[in-house]
Amino acid sequence: MRNNMTGEKVPGRTGIFQDRTFIIAWVFGLLFYFLEYVIRSAPAVMITQLTALFKATPLGLSSILGTYYYTYSATSLIAGVSLDRFGAKYPLTFGTGILFLGCMLFAIPMAVMGDIGRLLQGAGSAFAFTGCVYLAAHGFAPKYLATAIGVTQCIGMLGGSAGQFVTGSLLKSTTVTTFWIVAGIGCGIICLLLFFSTPKEKMRRYEGHVVLSILKPYQIVFTNLQSYLSGLISGLLFAPTTIFAMTWGVTILQHDRGMSYDVAVVSCSMVPLGWVIGAPLLGWISDQIGKRKPVLLISILCMLVCLVQLAYIPNLCRPVVTMLIFGIFSGAAMIPYSIIKEANPDSVKGSATGGINFLTFGVTAILGPVFAHFFGKTLLTTTDPQAHFAGVIIFLLATTTIALLLSRIITETGQAVKK
């Protein structure tokens, strides 16, 4: 589209793009999100090495790794409001810098450094997805937003798969310390790329008390029932991936199902790899039909079928295939991210994403220790691996079923309904 008086091209208000400068920054943001997911999922394939590095028990190590989600969840609120107030440039640069520091500290062989490093990793990572969605919302036309969010999550989960599959292979020829130092250096490079590529925006000024004005966007988001339903649904659908596939899955499949280390790693890496396919595909389908709920409900039902087959009809399909299919339909967890943005005003885009990230990974932060208490603590001492694995699946079935029930309650926000 061109200005009628000057003939200059105005940042695209028609077609796919609104502003291409934000698209360029979004691409570098995807690298940040990719590496963040590598860092999030990599510990799942190095449980033994990290236990030795920090001189901790498996349950103690679980506590260290779980701190990631505490700061990730809480800092998501800060990330969201900082994006609305300052734009994307400085929050994204700050986030990658914190992630860099967290990786470097995590390489130090001391349990306290493991705790601090993982806390910083969670805090820095909270800016990745929230920042990418903010950039996408400013760079893409509204009708392509769910697709852009799906592509964003696709890249993140590709990092999650690489964090297990590729890292599992690398650890045969390198140490965990070297891995975390290299990951930190990668974060430092991305930090510079984001600083120089992200457009600088005019800082938004608010009237009244500074603190109250900063918190006002969250007053809008958190007084909306749709926001809570979106966060709970997304969190419950994320839980099988974050708690099982990306944390305990490899060890559980080895001990409860007698799989070799390599087969268990490949099987668990299929879940985030499935997200790579499912997140953009399901987002695209949702955009095409103009509705969110049908895609969400059908996907959750398919997830339940996969869990039942994995536990009770294991010979029907290879675990690798089942986990891949499960991951594809898990991509529906990104649809509530579109719902919450459509259910709240445009002026709180960043805060809406920060709010749902807070709720989504707050669910993981709560369910993670519960899972570790009932299933992680007894993993190496159980005398009935089959019953132990059945308990794991029942736990996942319960959380996914709750998500199904909530998905029936949430209000449809798709373009077809608005029209």
C-alpha positions in Angstrom: 0.0 0.0 0.0 1.4 3.5 -0.9 0.8 7.0 0.4 -1.3 8.8 -2.2 0.6 12.1 -1.7 4.2 11.0 -1.4 4.1 7.7 -3.3 6.1 6.1 -0.5 5.3 2.6 0.7 3.5 2.5 3.9 4.2 -0.6 6.1 1.8 -3.1 4.7 -1.8 -2.8 5.9 -3.1 -5.2 3.4 -2.0 -8.8 2.7 0.1 -10.8 5.2 2.3 -8.1 6.6 1.7 -5.0 8.6 5.3 -3.9 9.2 8.3 -5.8 7.8 10.8 -4.4 10.3 9.0 -6.3 13.0 9.1 -9.5 10.9 12.9 -9.3 10.7 13.1 -8.9 14.5 10.6 -11.8 14.8 12.9 -14.1 12.9 15.8 -13.4 15.3 13.3 -13.8 18.1 12.6 -17.3 16.8 16.3 -18.1 17.3 16.0 -17.0 20.9 12.9 -19.1 21.3 14.6 -22.1 19.7 17.6 -21.9 22.0 15.4 -21.3 25.0 13.6 -24.6 24.3 16.9 -26.4 23.8 17.9 -25.2 27.3 14.5 -26.1 28.8 14.5 -29.7 27.5 18.1 -30.7 27.5 18.3 -31.8 31.2 15.9 -34.7 30.4 18.7 -36.5 28.6 21.4 -35.8 31.1 19.7 -36.7 34.4 22.6 -39.1 35.4 25.3 -36.6 34.5 23.6 -33.7 36.3 23.0 -35.8 39.4 26.8 -36.4 39.5 27.6 -32.8 38.6 25.5 -31.3 41.5 26.0 -34.3 43.8 22.2 -34.6 44.2 19.6 -37.4 44.4 17.2 -37.7 41.5 14.5 -36.0 43.5 16.9 -33.3 44.5 17.8 -32.8 40.9 14.1 -32.6 40.0 13.8 -29.8 42.5 16.7 -27.9 40.9 15.3 -28.4 37.4 11.7 -27.5 38.5 12.8 -24.0 39.7 12.9 -23.1 36.0 9.1 -22.9 35.8 8.7 -20.8 39.0 10.7 -17.9 37.5 9.4 -18.5 34.0 5.8 -18.2 35.2 6.3 -15.2 37.4 8.6 -13.3 35.0 6.1 -13.8 32.2 4.0 -11.1 33.9 7.0 -8.7 33.9 7.8 -9.6 30.3 4.3 -8.9 29.2 3.9 -5.5 30.8 7.4 -4.4 29.8 6.6 -5.1 26.2 3.4 -3.0 26.4 5.3 -0.2 28.1 8.7 -0.2 26.4 8.3 -2.1 23.2 10.2 -5.2 22.3 13.8 -4.0 21.9 15.0 -3.7 25.5 12.9 -6.5 27.1 14.1 -9.1 24.5 17.7 -8.0 24.8 17.4 -8.2 28.6 15.9 -11.6 28.5 18.6 -13.2 26.3 21.2 -11.6 28.5 19.7 -13.2 31.6 19.5 -16.6 29.8 23.2 -16.3 28.9 24.1 -15.7 32.6 21.9 -18.6 33.7 23.6 -21.1 31.3 27.0 -20.0 32.4 26.2 -20.5 36.1 24.5 -23.8 35.5 27.8 -25.1 34.2 29.5 -24.6 37.7 29.5 -28.0 39.6 27.7 -26.7 42.7 24.1 -27.4 43.6 23.5 -23.8 44.7 24.8 -22.6 41.3 22.5 -25.2 39.6 19.5 -23.6 41.5 20.5 -20.0 40.7 21.4 -20.9 37.1 18.1 -22.6 36.5 16.2 -19.8 38.1 17.9 -17.3 35.8 17.2 -19.6 32.8 13.5 -19.5 33.6 13.5 -15.8 34.1 15.3 -15.0 30.8 13.3 -17.6 28.8 10.0 -15.9 29.8 10.8 -13.1 27.4 11.2 -15.4 24.4 7.7 -16.5 23.4 6.0 -13.4 24.8 8.4 -11.2 22.8 7.9 -13.3 19.6 4.1 -13.1 19.9 4.4 -9.3 20.4 6.6 -8.9 17.3 4.3 -11.2 15.3 1.2 -9.2 16.4 2.8 -6.0 15.1 4.3 -7.5 12.0 1.5 -9.8 10.7 -2.1 -9.0 9.7 -4.6 -10.1 12.3 -6.1 -12.9 10.2 -2.7 -14.6 10.1 -2.0 -14.2 13.9 -2.9 -17.8 14.9 -0.7 -19.1 12.1 2.2 -16.9 13.1 1.8 -18.0 16.8 1.7 -21.7 15.6 4.9 -21.2 13.5 6.6 -19.5 16.6 5.7 -22.5 18.8 6.8 -24.8 16.0 10.3 -23.4 16.1 10.4 -23.5 19.8 9.4 -27.2 19.9 11.9 -27.9 17.2 14.4 -26.6 19.7 12.8 -28.9 22.4 13.3 -31.9 20.1 16.9 -30.9 19.3 17.5 -30.4 23.0 16.8 -34.1 23.5 17.6 -35.9 20.3 20.7 -33.9 19.3 21.9 -33.3 22.9 21.6 -37.0 23.7 24.1 -37.7 20.8 26.4 -34.9 21.7 26.8 -36.1 25.3 28.6 -39.2 24.0 31.5 -37.0 22.9 31.3 -34.0 25.2 30.6 -33.1 28.8 27.5 -31.4 30.3 29.7 -28.5 31.4 30.9 -27.8 27.8 27.3 -28.1 26.6 26.0 -25.3 28.9 28.9 -23.0 28.2 28.3 -23.3 24.4 24.6 -22.8 25.0 25.4 -19.6 26.9 27.6 -18.3 24.1 24.8 -18.9 21.7 22.5 -16.8 23.9 25.1 -14.0 23.9 25.2 -13.9 20.1 21.4 -13.8 19.8 21.3 -11.0 22.4 23.4 -8.8 20.1 21.3 -9.7 17.0 18.1 -8.8 18.8 19.5 -5.5 20.1 20.5 -4.3 16.6 17.5 -5.6 14.7 14.5 -4.9 16.9 12.8 -1.6 16.1 12.9 1.0 18.9 9.4 2.1 19.8 8.2 5.2 21.6 7.7 4.4 25.3 4.1 4.5 26.3 3.3 6.9 29.0 0.5 6.4 31.5 -1.3 8.8 33.7 -1.4 8.4 37.5 0.7 6.4 39.9 3.6 4.6 38.1 3.1 1.2 39.7 -0.7 1.3 39.2 -0.3 2.4 35.6 2.1 -0.5 34.9 -0.3 -3.0 36.5 -3.4 -1.6 34.8 -3.1 -3.9 31.7 -3.1 -6.9 34.0 -6.2 -5.6 35.7 -7.9 -5.8 32.3 -6.5 -9.3 31.6 -7.2 -10.8 35.0 -10.7 -9.5 35.4 -11.7 -11.5 32.3 -12.8 -15.1 32.9 -11.7 -16.0 29.4 -8.1 -15.2 30.4 -8.2 -17.8 33.2 -9.8 -20.4 31.1 -7.3 -19.9 28.3 -4.4 -20.2 30.7 -5.7 -23.3 32.5 -6.5 -25.1 29.2 -3.1 -24.3 27.8 -1.3 -25.3 31.0 -3.1 -28.6 31.3 -2.3 -29.4 27.6 1.4 -28.4 28.1 1.8 -30.5 31.2 2.4 -33.9 29.4 5.1 -32.3 27.4 6.8 -30.2 30.0 6.5 -32.7 32.9 6.7 -36.0 31.1 8.4 -35.8 27.7 10.8 -33.0 28.6 11.7 -34.0 32.2 10.9 -37.5 33.4 10.0 -39.3 30.2 13.4 -40.7 29.2 14.0 -42.2 32.7 10.5 -43.5 33.0 10.5 -45.2 29.7 13.9 -46.8 30.6 12.8 -48.1 34.0 9.1 -48.8 33.5 9.1 -50.0 29.9 12.6 -51.5 29.7 13.7 -49.3 26.7 17.3 -48.5 26.0 18.6 -45.0 26.5 18.7 -44.2 22.8 15.1 -45.5 22.1 13.7 -43.6 25.1 15.4 -40.4 24.0 14.1 -40.7 20.5 10.6 -41.5 21.7 10.4 -38.5 24.0 11.9 -36.2 21.4 9.0 -37.1 19.1 6.6 -35.2 21.3 8.2 -31.7 20.8 8.9 -32.7 17.2 5.1 -33.4 16.8 4.5 -29.9 18.1 6.6 -28.7 15.2 4.0 -30.1 12.8 0.9 -29.6 15.0 1.2 -26.1 16.3 1.3 -24.3 12.9 -1.0 -26.8 11.3 -3.7 -26.6 13.9 -3.3 -22.8 14.1 -3.7 -22.6 10.3 -6.8 -24.8 10.3 -8.3 -22.7 13.1 -7.6 -19.5 11.0 -9.2 -21.1 7.9 -12.4 -22.1 9.5 -12.5 -19.0 11.7 -13.2 -21.0 14.9 -11.0 -22.0 17.8 -13.1 -24.5 19.8 -13.7 -27.3 17.3 -9.9 -27.7 16.6 -9.2 -27.5 20.3 -11.8 -30.2 21.3 -10.9 -32.6 18.5 -7.2 -32.3 19.3 -7.7 -33.0 23.0 -9.8 -36.1 22.2 -7.0 -37.4 20.0 -4.4 -36.8 22.8 -6.6 -38.9 25.2 -6.7 -41.7 22.6 -2.9 -41.7 22.3 -2.4 -41.9 26.1 -4.8 -44.8 26.4 -3.1 -46.6 23.5 0.4 -46.0 25.0 -0.6 -47.5 28.4 -3.2 -50.2 27.6 -2.7 -51.3 24.0 1.1 -50.8 23.6 1.5 -53.4 20.8 -1.0 -51.6 18.6 1.5 -48.9 17.6 5.2 -48.3 18.2 5.8 -45.8 21.1 7.8 -43.5 18.7 4.8 -43.2 16.4 2.3 -42.7 19.3 4.5 -40.0 20.9 4.8 -38.2 17.5 1.0 -38.2 17.0 0.5 -37.1 20.6 2.9 -34.2 20.1 1.1 -33.1 16.9 -2.3 -32.8 18.6 -0.6 -31.2 21.7 0.0 -28.3 19.4 -3.6 -27.3 20.1 -2.3 -25.9 23.4 -1.3 -22.8 21.4 -4.9 -22.0 20.3 -5.8 -20.5 23.8 -3.0 -18.0 23.1 -5.1 -16.7 20.2 -8.2 -16.9 22.3 -6.8 -14.7 25.1 -5.6 -12.1 22.6 -8.9 -12.0 20.9 -10.8 -11.9 24.2 -8.9 -8.8 25.4 -8.3 -5.3 24.0 -5.5 -4.7 21.5 -3.9 -2.3 23.9 -2.9 -5.2 26.2 -1.4 -7.6 23.6 1.9 -8.1 25.5 0.2 -8.3 28.9 -2.3 -10.9 27.6 0.5 -13.1 26.3 2.4 -12.6 29.6 -0.7 -13.4 31.5 -1.4 -16.7 29.7 2.3 -17.6 30.0 2.1 -17.0 33.8 -1.0 -19.2 34.0 0.2 -21.9 31.6 3.5 -22.5 33.3 2.1 -21.8 36.7 0.1 -25.0 36.1 3.4 -26.8 35.3 5.1 -25.3 38.4 2.2 -26.7 40.6 1.8 -30.1 38.9 5.6 -30.7 38.5 6.3 -31.3 42.2 3.1 -33.3 42.6 4.2 -35.6 39.7 7.7 -35.8 41.2 6.4 -36.7 44.6 4.1 -39.5 43.4 6.0 -40.9 40.5 9.6 -39.5 40.4 10.4 -40.4 44.0 9.3 -44.0 43.5 10.7 -44.5 40.0 13.9 -46.3 41.0 12.5 -48.2 43.9 9.2 -49.4 42.5 8.7 -53.2 42.5 5.9 -53.0 39.9 7.1 -51.0 36.9 3.9 -51.7 34.9 1.7 -50.3 37.7 4.0 -47.3 38.1 3.7 -46.5 34.4 -0.1 -46.9 34.5 -0.2 -44.4 37.3 1.8 -41.9 35.2 -0.6 -42.3 32.4 -3.7 -41.9 34.6 -2.2 -38.7 36.0 -1.8 -37.4 32.4 -5.3 -38.6 31.4 -6.8 -36.7 34.4 -5.1 -33.4 33.5 -6.0 -33.7 29.8 -9.6 -34.6 30.6 -9.9 -31.4 32.8 -8.6 -29.4 29.8 -11.3 -31.0 27.6 -14.1 -30.0 30.1 -12.8 -26.4 30.3 -12.6 -26.2 26.5 -16.4 -26.8 26.3 -17.0 -23.9 28.7 -14.7 -21.3 27.1 -16.3 -18.8 24.7 -15.5 -19.0 21.0 -13.6 -15.9 19.7 -12.7 -16.8 16.1 -13.3 -14.5 13.2 -16.3 -16.5 12.0 -18.2 -15.8 15.2 -17.2 -12.1 15.1 -18.5 -11.7 11.6 
